[in-house]
Amino acid sequence: MCQLSLRVSDDEPRLSPESLAERSLALCDQLEKARMAAGISRRELARRAGLDPGTVAAVLEVRSDPHLETILRIGGALGLRLEVTPAHTSQ
């Protein structure tokens, strides 16, 4: 199983709105790249994730601030898992 990567710095206990937006954009970008690499349509991804196609499109186009559950459902439908690691690790 592949993973979505999110690094969290231990010296940044409270994330700024800019940092949160940047990380959300990066996660959504990883999901879209994984979808394209898998060769499936957004509609098929929505079906596999049990989500409305409009919701999937909004996430992949970063037109919404998705809930964690939505990211996990989309990632799961792509065979991905979310892994949060400290920013100072070499992974």
MODELLER restraints for C-alpha pairs under 7 A, 6 or more apart:
rsr = mdl.restraints
at = mdl.atoms
rsr.add(forms.Gaussian(group=physical.xy_distance, feature=features.Distance(at['CA:1:A'], at['CA:79:A']), mean=5.85, stdev=0.5))
rsr.add(forms.Gaussian(group=physical.xy_distance, feature=features.Distance(at['CA:1:A'], at['CA:80:A']), mean=5.83, stdev=0.5))
rsr.add(forms.Gaussian(group=physical.xy_distance, feature=features.Distance(at['CA:2:A'], at['CA:79:A']), mean=6.60, stdev=0.5))
rsr.add(forms.Gaussian(group=physical.xy_distance, feature=features.Distance(at['CA:2:A'], at['CA:80:A']), mean=4.86, stdev=0.5))
rsr.add(forms.Gaussian(group=physical.xy_distance, feature=features.Distance(at['CA:2:A'], at['CA:81:A']), mean=6.47, stdev=0.5))
rsr.add(forms.Gaussian(group=physical.xy_distance, feature=features.Distance(at['CA:3:A'], at['CA:80:A']), mean=4.91, stdev=0.5))
rsr.add(forms.Gaussian(group=physical.xy_distance, feature=features.Distance(at['CA:3:A'], at['CA:81:A']), mean=4.66, stdev=0.5))
rsr.add(forms.Gaussian(group=physical.xy_distance, feature=features.Distance(at['CA:3:A'], at['CA:82:A']), mean=5.62, stdev=0.5))
rsr.add(forms.Gaussian(group=physical.xy_distance, feature=features.Distance(at['CA:3:A'], at['CA:83:A']), mean=6.41, stdev=0.5))
rsr.add(forms.Gaussian(group=physical.xy_distance, feature=features.Distance(at['CA:4:A'], at['CA:27:A']), mean=6.90, stdev=0.5))
rsr.add(forms.Gaussian(group=physical.xy_distance, feature=features.Distance(at['CA:4:A'], at['CA:30:A']), mean=6.79, stdev=0.5))
rsr.add(forms.Gaussian(group=physical.xy_distance, feature=features.Distance(at['CA:4:A'], at['CA:80:A']), mean=6.40, stdev=0.5))
rsr.add(forms.Gaussian(group=physical.xy_distance, feature=features.Distance(at['CA:4:A'], at['CA:81:A']), mean=5.91, stdev=0.5))
rsr.add(forms.Gaussian(group=physical.xy_distance, feature=features.Distance(at['CA:4:A'], at['CA:82:A']), mean=4.74, stdev=0.5))
rsr.add(forms.Gaussian(group=physical.xy_distance, feature=features.Distance(at['CA:4:A'], at['CA:83:A']), mean=6.13, stdev=0.5))
rsr.add(forms.Gaussian(group=physical.xy_distance, feature=features.Distance(at['CA:5:A'], at['CA:82:A']), mean=6.36, stdev=0.5))
rsr.add(forms.Gaussian(group=physical.xy_distance, feature=features.Distance(at['CA:5:A'], at['CA:83:A']), mean=5.56, stdev=0.5))
rsr.add(forms.Gaussian(group=physical.xy_distance, feature=features.Distance(at['CA:5:A'], at['CA:84:A']), mean=6.40, stdev=0.5))
rsr.add(forms.Gaussian(group=physical.xy_distance, feature=features.Distance(at['CA:6:A'], at['CA:83:A']), mean=6.39, stdev=0.5))
rsr.add(forms.Gaussian(group=physical.xy_distance, feature=features.Distance(at['CA:6:A'], at['CA:84:A']), mean=4.95, stdev=0.5))
rsr.add(forms.Gaussian(group=physical.xy_distance, feature=features.Distance(at['CA:6:A'], at['CA:85:A']), mean=6.43, stdev=0.5))
rsr.add(forms.Gaussian(group=physical.xy_distance, feature=features.Distance(at['CA:7:A'], at['CA:84:A']), mean=5.76, stdev=0.5))
rsr.add(forms.Gaussian(group=physical.xy_distance, feature=features.Distance(at['CA:7:A'], at['CA:85:A']), mean=4.96, stdev=0.5))
rsr.add(forms.Gaussian(group=physical.xy_distance, feature=features.Distance(at['CA:7:A'], at['CA:86:A']), mean=5.40, stdev=0.5))
rsr.add(forms.Gaussian(group=physical.xy_distance, feature=features.Distance(at['CA:7:A'], at['CA:87:A']), mean=4.79, stdev=0.5))
rsr.add(forms.Gaussian(group=physical.xy_distance, feature=features.Distance(at['CA:8:A'], at['CA:84:A']), mean=6.95, stdev=0.5))
rsr.add(forms.Gaussian(group=physical.xy_distance, feature=features.Distance(at['CA:8:A'], at['CA:85:A']), mean=6.17, stdev=0.5))
rsr.add(forms.Gaussian(group=physical.xy_distance, feature=features.Distance(at['CA:8:A'], at['CA:86:A']), mean=4.90, stdev=0.5))
rsr.add(forms.Gaussian(group=physical.xy_distance, feature=features.Distance(at['CA:8:A'], at['CA:87:A']), mean=5.10, stdev=0.5))
rsr.add(forms.Gaussian(group=physical.xy_distance, feature=features.Distance(at['CA:9:A'], at['CA:86:A']), mean=5.58, stdev=0.5))
rsr.add(forms.Gaussian(group=physical.xy_distance, feature=features.Distance(at['CA:9:A'], at['CA:87:A']), mean=4.71, stdev=0.5))
rsr.add(forms.Gaussian(group=physical.xy_distance, feature=features.Distance(at['CA:9:A'], at['CA:88:A']), mean=6.90, stdev=0.5))
rsr.add(forms.Gaussian(group=physical.xy_distance, feature=features.Distance(at['CA:10:A'], at['CA:86:A']), mean=6.66, stdev=0.5))
rsr.add(forms.Gaussian(group=physical.xy_distance, feature=features.Distance(at['CA:25:A'], at['CA:62:A']), mean=6.36, stdev=0.5))
rsr.add(forms.Gaussian(group=physical.xy_distance, feature=features.Distance(at['CA:28:A'], at['CA:59:A']), mean=6.25, stdev=0.5))
rsr.add(forms.Gaussian(group=physical.xy_distance, feature=features.Distance(at['CA:28:A'], at['CA:60:A']), mean=5.34, stdev=0.5))
rsr.add(forms.Gaussian(group=physical.xy_distance, feature=features.Distance(at['CA:28:A'], at['CA:62:A']), mean=6.46, stdev=0.5))
rsr.add(forms.Gaussian(group=physical.xy_distance, feature=features.Distance(at['CA:29:A'], at['CA:60:A']), mean=6.75, stdev=0.5))
rsr.add(forms.Gaussian(group=physical.xy_distance, feature=features.Distance(at['CA:31:A'], at['CA:60:A']), mean=6.83, stdev=0.5))
rsr.add(forms.Gaussian(group=physical.xy_distance, feature=features.Distance(at['CA:31:A'], at['CA:75:A']), mean=6.60, stdev=0.5))
rsr.add(forms.Gaussian(group=physical.xy_distance, feature=features.Distance(at['CA:32:A'], at['CA:60:A']), mean=5.56, stdev=0.5))
rsr.add(forms.Gaussian(group=physical.xy_distance, feature=features.Distance(at['CA:34:A'], at['CA:78:A']), mean=6.95, stdev=0.5))
rsr.add(forms.Gaussian(group=physical.xy_distance, feature=features.Distance(at['CA:35:A'], at['CA:78:A']), mean=6.70, stdev=0.5))
rsr.add(forms.Gaussian(group=physical.xy_distance, feature=features.Distance(at['CA:42:A'], at['CA:53:A']), mean=6.74, stdev=0.5))
rsr.add(forms.Gaussian(group=physical.xy_distance, feature=features.Distance(at['CA:42:A'], at['CA:56:A']), mean=6.80, stdev=0.5))
rsr.add(forms.Gaussian(group=physical.xy_distance, feature=features.Distance(at['CA:42:A'], at['CA:57:A']), mean=6.80, stdev=0.5))
rsr.add(forms.Gaussian(group=physical.xy_distance, feature=features.Distance(at['CA:43:A'], at['CA:53:A']), mean=5.41, stdev=0.5))
rsr.add(forms.Gaussian(group=physical.xy_distance, feature=features.Distance(at['CA:45:A'], at['CA:77:A']), mean=6.63, stdev=0.5))
rsr.add(forms.Gaussian(group=physical.xy_distance, feature=features.Distance(at['CA:46:A'], at['CA:52:A']), mean=5.92, stdev=0.5))
rsr.add(forms.Gaussian(group=physical.xy_distance, feature=features.Distance(at['CA:46:A'], at['CA:53:A']), mean=5.11, stdev=0.5))
rsr.add(forms.Gaussian(group=physical.xy_distance, feature=features.Distance(at['CA:46:A'], at['CA:56:A']), mean=5.98, stdev=0.5))
rsr.add(forms.Gaussian(group=physical.xy_distance, feature=features.Distance(at['CA:48:A'], at['CA:77:A']), mean=5.52, stdev=0.5))
rsr.add(forms.Gaussian(group=physical.xy_distance, feature=features.Distance(at['CA:49:A'], at['CA:73:A']), mean=5.27, stdev=0.5))
rsr.add(forms.Gaussian(group=physical.xy_distance, feature=features.Distance(at['CA:49:A'], at['CA:74:A']), mean=5.42, stdev=0.5))
rsr.add(forms.Gaussian(group=physical.xy_distance, feature=features.Distance(at['CA:49:A'], at['CA:77:A']), mean=5.17, stdev=0.5))
rsr.add(forms.Gaussian(group=physical.xy_distance, feature=features.Distance(at['CA:58:A'], at['CA:64:A']), mean=5.60, stdev=0.5))
rsr.add(forms.Gaussian(group=physical.xy_distance, feature=features.Distance(at['CA:59:A'], at['CA:66:A']), mean=6.30, stdev=0.5))
rsr.add(forms.Gaussian(group=physical.xy_distance, feature=features.Distance(at['CA:75:A'], at['CA:81:A']), mean=6.18, stdev=0.5))
